[in-house]
Amino acid sequence: MGYAQGGGLTAEGRGRREQVRLAAAERFEQRIPVPQVAAELRVSERSVQRWHRTWEAGGLPALASKGQAARCRLGGDQLAELDRLLDAGPAAAGWEDQRWTLARVRDLIDRKFRVSYTVPGTWYLLRRRGWSCQLGARRAVERDDGAVEVWKKETWPSVKDRRRPSAPGSSSRTRPASR
């Protein structure tokens, strides 16, 4: 079973997964062996074993879905506002450059909505909202390739030290010849 883009199951996915667990519970009542239940439901034996222990301890209600793992602390209007602020860019939010970092987004959420997130929590929130990690290009925009080539051909050879002539020596640190 695949997970949604933001990590974790969607409500529909949780519902489907719950139906699989409930189908396993029916088979547990019929005393069908775990390997056969796993094969019939096309899940791992470890999952079926875990469900069986849960079912034995708490019955059918114990296999019910517990809902979303972590509830978002921002409301729908706040999430829409956050998307608008992120689309406007870091400069519009008061930063000097155009780089969103997780710490900046966390600070923005804290400043605008008075809700505190950790840096990993901010990342989970952004992934659920469809944002992805973007890495900047390794070369500066201001880089002048022509000037770099001129420097390498004209300046570098005059600055570069010449190699020491090779001489017999020793790898021993205590011998003078190795210095």
Rosetta constraint file for C-alpha pairs under 8 A:
AtomPair CA 3 CA 7 HARMONIC 5.80 0.50
AtomPair CA 3 CA 8 HARMONIC 5.51 0.50
AtomPair CA 3 CA 9 HARMONIC 5.30 0.50
AtomPair CA 3 CA 10 HARMONIC 7.70 0.50
AtomPair CA 4 CA 8 HARMONIC 6.11 0.50
AtomPair CA 4 CA 9 HARMONIC 5.72 0.50
AtomPair CA 4 CA 10 HARMONIC 6.30 0.50
AtomPair CA 5 CA 127 HARMONIC 7.27 0.50
AtomPair CA 5 CA 128 HARMONIC 7.02 0.50
AtomPair CA 5 CA 130 HARMONIC 7.45 0.50
AtomPair CA 6 CA 124 HARMONIC 7.10 0.50
AtomPair CA 6 CA 127 HARMONIC 4.76 0.50
AtomPair CA 6 CA 128 HARMONIC 4.02 0.50
AtomPair CA 6 CA 129 HARMONIC 7.30 0.50
AtomPair CA 6 CA 130 HARMONIC 6.95 0.50
AtomPair CA 7 CA 124 HARMONIC 7.91 0.50
AtomPair CA 7 CA 127 HARMONIC 7.65 0.50
AtomPair CA 7 CA 128 HARMONIC 7.23 0.50
AtomPair CA 8 CA 69 HARMONIC 7.93 0.50
AtomPair CA 9 CA 13 HARMONIC 5.26 0.50
AtomPair CA 9 CA 14 HARMONIC 5.76 0.50
AtomPair CA 9 CA 68 HARMONIC 7.94 0.50
AtomPair CA 10 CA 14 HARMONIC 6.14 0.50
AtomPair CA 11 CA 15 HARMONIC 6.21 0.50
AtomPair CA 11 CA 67 HARMONIC 7.84 0.50
AtomPair CA 11 CA 68 HARMONIC 7.62 0.50
AtomPair CA 12 CA 16 HARMONIC 6.26 0.50
AtomPair CA 13 CA 17 HARMONIC 6.09 0.50
AtomPair CA 14 CA 18 HARMONIC 6.05 0.50
AtomPair CA 14 CA 65 HARMONIC 6.77 0.50
AtomPair CA 14 CA 67 HARMONIC 7.54 0.50
AtomPair CA 15 CA 19 HARMONIC 6.30 0.50
AtomPair CA 15 CA 65 HARMONIC 7.39 0.50
AtomPair CA 16 CA 20 HARMONIC 6.47 0.50
AtomPair CA 17 CA 21 HARMONIC 6.44 0.50
AtomPair CA 18 CA 22 HARMONIC 6.18 0.50
AtomPair CA 18 CA 63 HARMONIC 7.16 0.50
AtomPair CA 18 CA 64 HARMONIC 6.11 0.50
AtomPair CA 18 CA 65 HARMONIC 5.83 0.50
AtomPair CA 19 CA 23 HARMONIC 6.07 0.50
AtomPair CA 20 CA 24 HARMONIC 6.21 0.50
AtomPair CA 20 CA 41 HARMONIC 6.99 0.50
AtomPair CA 21 CA 25 HARMONIC 6.28 0.50
AtomPair CA 21 CA 51 HARMONIC 6.96 0.50
AtomPair CA 21 CA 63 HARMONIC 6.30 0.50
AtomPair CA 21 CA 64 HARMONIC 7.91 0.50
AtomPair CA 22 CA 26 HARMONIC 6.48 0.50
AtomPair CA 22 CA 60 HARMONIC 7.19 0.50
AtomPair CA 22 CA 63 HARMONIC 6.84 0.50
AtomPair CA 22 CA 64 HARMONIC 7.76 0.50
AtomPair CA 23 CA 27 HARMONIC 6.61 0.50
AtomPair CA 24 CA 28 HARMONIC 6.19 0.50
AtomPair CA 24 CA 37 HARMONIC 6.53 0.50
AtomPair CA 24 CA 41 HARMONIC 7.57 0.50
AtomPair CA 24 CA 48 HARMONIC 7.35 0.50
AtomPair CA 24 CA 51 HARMONIC 7.85 0.50
AtomPair CA 25 CA 29 HARMONIC 6.33 0.50
AtomPair CA 25 CA 51 HARMONIC 7.98 0.50
AtomPair CA 25 CA 52 HARMONIC 7.45 0.50
AtomPair CA 25 CA 55 HARMONIC 6.95 0.50
AtomPair CA 25 CA 60 HARMONIC 6.89 0.50
AtomPair CA 26 CA 30 HARMONIC 6.59 0.50
AtomPair CA 27 CA 31 HARMONIC 6.30 0.50
AtomPair CA 27 CA 32 HARMONIC 5.55 0.50
AtomPair CA 27 CA 37 HARMONIC 6.79 0.50
AtomPair CA 28 CA 32 HARMONIC 5.91 0.50
AtomPair CA 28 CA 33 HARMONIC 7.83 0.50
AtomPair CA 28 CA 52 HARMONIC 7.09 0.50
AtomPair CA 32 CA 36 HARMONIC 6.73 0.50
AtomPair CA 32 CA 37 HARMONIC 6.58 0.50
AtomPair CA 33 CA 37 HARMONIC 6.36 0.50
AtomPair CA 34 CA 38 HARMONIC 6.11 0.50
AtomPair CA 34 CA 45 HARMONIC 6.54 0.50
AtomPair CA 34 CA 48 HARMONIC 6.32 0.50
AtomPair CA 34 CA 49 HARMONIC 6.65 0.50
AtomPair CA 35 CA 39 HARMONIC 6.19 0.50
AtomPair CA 35 CA 45 HARMONIC 5.92 0.50
AtomPair CA 36 CA 40 HARMONIC 6.09 0.50
AtomPair CA 37 CA 41 HARMONIC 6.08 0.50
AtomPair CA 37 CA 48 HARMONIC 7.23 0.50
AtomPair CA 38 CA 42 HARMONIC 5.61 0.50
AtomPair CA 38 CA 43 HARMONIC 5.06 0.50
AtomPair CA 38 CA 44 HARMONIC 5.74 0.50
AtomPair CA 38 CA 45 HARMONIC 5.31 0.50
AtomPair CA 38 CA 48 HARMONIC 6.15 0.50
AtomPair CA 39 CA 43 HARMONIC 6.71 0.50
AtomPair CA 39 CA 44 HARMONIC 7.94 0.50
AtomPair CA 43 CA 47 HARMONIC 6.93 0.50
AtomPair CA 43 CA 48 HARMONIC 7.37 0.50
AtomPair CA 44 CA 48 HARMONIC 6.56 0.50
AtomPair CA 45 CA 49 HARMONIC 6.04 0.50
AtomPair CA 46 CA 50 HARMONIC 6.14 0.50
AtomPair CA 47 CA 51 HARMONIC 6.12 0.50
AtomPair CA 48 CA 52 HARMONIC 5.97 0.50
AtomPair CA 49 CA 53 HARMONIC 6.30 0.50
AtomPair CA 50 CA 54 HARMONIC 6.26 0.50
AtomPair CA 51 CA 55 HARMONIC 5.92 0.50
AtomPair CA 51 CA 63 HARMONIC 7.01 0.50
AtomPair CA 52 CA 56 HARMONIC 6.06 0.50
AtomPair CA 53 CA 57 HARMONIC 6.20 0.50
AtomPair CA 54 CA 58 HARMONIC 6.02 0.50
AtomPair CA 54 CA 59 HARMONIC 7.22 0.50
AtomPair CA 54 CA 62 HARMONIC 6.30 0.50
AtomPair CA 54 CA 63 HARMONIC 6.85 0.50
AtomPair CA 55 CA 59 HARMONIC 4.40 0.50
AtomPair CA 55 CA 60 HARMONIC 6.03 0.50
AtomPair CA 55 CA 62 HARMONIC 6.22 0.50
AtomPair CA 55 CA 63 HARMONIC 6.45 0.50
AtomPair CA 57 CA 62 HARMONIC 7.87 0.50
AtomPair CA 58 CA 62 HARMONIC 4.99 0.50
AtomPair CA 59 CA 63 HARMONIC 7.33 0.50
AtomPair CA 60 CA 64 HARMONIC 7.00 0.50
AtomPair CA 72 CA 125 HARMONIC 7.54 0.50
AtomPair CA 73 CA 115 HARMONIC 7.27 0.50
AtomPair CA 74 CA 78 HARMONIC 5.71 0.50
AtomPair CA 74 CA 79 HARMONIC 6.15 0.50
AtomPair CA 74 CA 115 HARMONIC 7.66 0.50
AtomPair CA 75 CA 79 HARMONIC 6.13 0.50
AtomPair CA 76 CA 80 HARMONIC 6.26 0.50
AtomPair CA 77 CA 81 HARMONIC 6.17 0.50
AtomPair CA 78 CA 82 HARMONIC 6.05 0.50
AtomPair CA 78 CA 113 HARMONIC 7.37 0.50
AtomPair CA 79 CA 83 HARMONIC 6.22 0.50
AtomPair CA 80 CA 84 HARMONIC 6.30 0.50
AtomPair CA 81 CA 85 HARMONIC 6.17 0.50
AtomPair CA 82 CA 86 HARMONIC 6.11 0.50
AtomPair CA 82 CA 109 HARMONIC 7.48 0.50
AtomPair CA 83 CA 87 HARMONIC 6.07 0.50
AtomPair CA 84 CA 88 HARMONIC 6.27 0.50
AtomPair CA 85 CA 89 HARMONIC 6.72 0.50
AtomPair CA 85 CA 92 HARMONIC 7.88 0.50
AtomPair CA 85 CA 93 HARMONIC 7.19 0.50
AtomPair CA 86 CA 90 HARMONIC 7.16 0.50
AtomPair CA 88 CA 92 HARMONIC 6.02 0.50
AtomPair CA 88 CA 93 HARMONIC 7.79 0.50
AtomPair CA 89 CA 93 HARMONIC 6.74 0.50
AtomPair CA 89 CA 98 HARMONIC 6.49 0.50
AtomPair CA 89 CA 99 HARMONIC 7.99 0.50
AtomPair CA 89 CA 100 HARMONIC 7.55 0.50
AtomPair CA 90 CA 94 HARMONIC 6.41 0.50
AtomPair CA 90 CA 95 HARMONIC 5.36 0.50
AtomPair CA 90 CA 96 HARMONIC 7.49 0.50
AtomPair CA 90 CA 97 HARMONIC 6.75 0.50
AtomPair CA 90 CA 98 HARMONIC 5.38 0.50
AtomPair CA 90 CA 99 HARMONIC 6.34 0.50
AtomPair CA 90 CA 100 HARMONIC 6.05 0.50
AtomPair CA 91 CA 95 HARMONIC 4.76 0.50
AtomPair CA 91 CA 96 HARMONIC 5.62 0.50
AtomPair CA 91 CA 97 HARMONIC 6.05 0.50
AtomPair CA 91 CA 98 HARMONIC 6.05 0.50
AtomPair CA 93 CA 108 HARMONIC 7.63 0.50
AtomPair CA 100 CA 104 HARMONIC 6.26 0.50
AtomPair CA 100 CA 105 HARMONIC 6.72 0.50
AtomPair CA 101 CA 105 HARMONIC 6.28 0.50
AtomPair CA 102 CA 106 HARMONIC 6.02 0.50
AtomPair CA 102 CA 119 HARMONIC 5.86 0.50
AtomPair CA 102 CA 122 HARMONIC 6.41 0.50
AtomPair CA 102 CA 123 HARMONIC 6.59 0.50
AtomPair CA 103 CA 107 HARMONIC 6.12 0.50
AtomPair CA 103 CA 119 HARMONIC 6.07 0.50
AtomPair CA 104 CA 108 HARMONIC 6.04 0.50
AtomPair CA 105 CA 109 HARMONIC 6.17 0.50
AtomPair CA 105 CA 122 HARMONIC 7.17 0.50
AtomPair CA 106 CA 110 HARMONIC 6.23 0.50
AtomPair CA 106 CA 116 HARMONIC 7.22 0.50
AtomPair CA 106 CA 117 HARMONIC 6.06 0.50
AtomPair CA 106 CA 118 HARMONIC 7.06 0.50
AtomPair CA 106 CA 119 HARMONIC 6.53 0.50
AtomPair CA 106 CA 122 HARMONIC 5.97 0.50
AtomPair CA 107 CA 111 HARMONIC 5.99 0.50
AtomPair CA 108 CA 112 HARMONIC 5.96 0.50
AtomPair CA 109 CA 113 HARMONIC 5.52 0.50
AtomPair CA 109 CA 114 HARMONIC 6.82 0.50
AtomPair CA 109 CA 115 HARMONIC 6.31 0.50
AtomPair CA 109 CA 116 HARMONIC 7.06 0.50
AtomPair CA 109 CA 117 HARMONIC 7.85 0.50
AtomPair CA 110 CA 114 HARMONIC 4.56 0.50
AtomPair CA 110 CA 115 HARMONIC 4.92 0.50
AtomPair CA 110 CA 116 HARMONIC 5.18 0.50
AtomPair CA 110 CA 117 HARMONIC 7.53 0.50
AtomPair CA 111 CA 115 HARMONIC 7.96 0.50
AtomPair CA 117 CA 121 HARMONIC 5.65 0.50
AtomPair CA 117 CA 122 HARMONIC 5.91 0.50
AtomPair CA 118 CA 122 HARMONIC 6.07 0.50
AtomPair CA 119 CA 123 HARMONIC 6.38 0.50
AtomPair CA 120 CA 124 HARMONIC 6.33 0.50
AtomPair CA 121 CA 125 HARMONIC 6.18 0.50
AtomPair CA 122 CA 126 HARMONIC 6.15 0.50
AtomPair CA 123 CA 127 HARMONIC 6.14 0.50
AtomPair CA 124 CA 128 HARMONIC 6.19 0.50
AtomPair CA 125 CA 129 HARMONIC 6.30 0.50
AtomPair CA 126 CA 130 HARMONIC 6.38 0.50
AtomPair CA 126 CA 131 HARMONIC 5.21 0.50
AtomPair CA 126 CA 132 HARMONIC 7.37 0.50
AtomPair CA 127 CA 131 HARMONIC 5.15 0.50
AtomPair CA 127 CA 132 HARMONIC 6.21 0.50
AtomPair CA 139 CA 143 HARMONIC 6.96 0.50
AtomPair CA 144 CA 148 HARMONIC 6.42 0.50
AtomPair CA 145 CA 149 HARMONIC 6.32 0.50
AtomPair CA 146 CA 150 HARMONIC 6.37 0.50
AtomPair CA 147 CA 151 HARMONIC 6.14 0.50
AtomPair CA 148 CA 152 HARMONIC 6.19 0.50
AtomPair CA 149 CA 153 HARMONIC 6.24 0.50
AtomPair CA 150 CA 154 HARMONIC 5.89 0.50
AtomPair CA 150 CA 155 HARMONIC 7.58 0.50
AtomPair CA 151 CA 155 HARMONIC 4.93 0.50
AtomPair CA 151 CA 156 HARMONIC 6.18 0.50
AtomPair CA 152 CA 156 HARMONIC 5.06 0.50
AtomPair CA 152 CA 157 HARMONIC 7.35 0.50
AtomPair CA 153 CA 157 HARMONIC 6.81 0.50
AtomPair CA 154 CA 158 HARMONIC 7.26 0.50
AtomPair CA 155 CA 159 HARMONIC 6.37 0.50
AtomPair CA 156 CA 160 HARMONIC 5.80 0.50
AtomPair CA 168 CA 177 HARMONIC 7.66 0.50
AtomPair CA 169 CA 177 HARMONIC 5.03 0.50
AtomPair CA 169 CA 178 HARMONIC 4.87 0.50
AtomPair CA 169 CA 179 HARMONIC 7.89 0.50
AtomPair CA 170 CA 175 HARMONIC 6.95 0.50
AtomPair CA 170 CA 177 HARMONIC 5.98 0.50
AtomPair CA 170 CA 178 HARMONIC 4.60 0.50
AtomPair CA 171 CA 178 HARMONIC 5.90 0.50
AtomPair CA 172 CA 178 HARMONIC 6.31 0.50
AtomPair CA 173 CA 178 HARMONIC 6.46 0.50
AtomPair CA 173 CA 179 HARMONIC 7.63 0.50
AtomPair CA 174 CA 178 HARMONIC 7.81 0.50
AtomPair CA 175 CA 179 HARMONIC 7.58 0.50
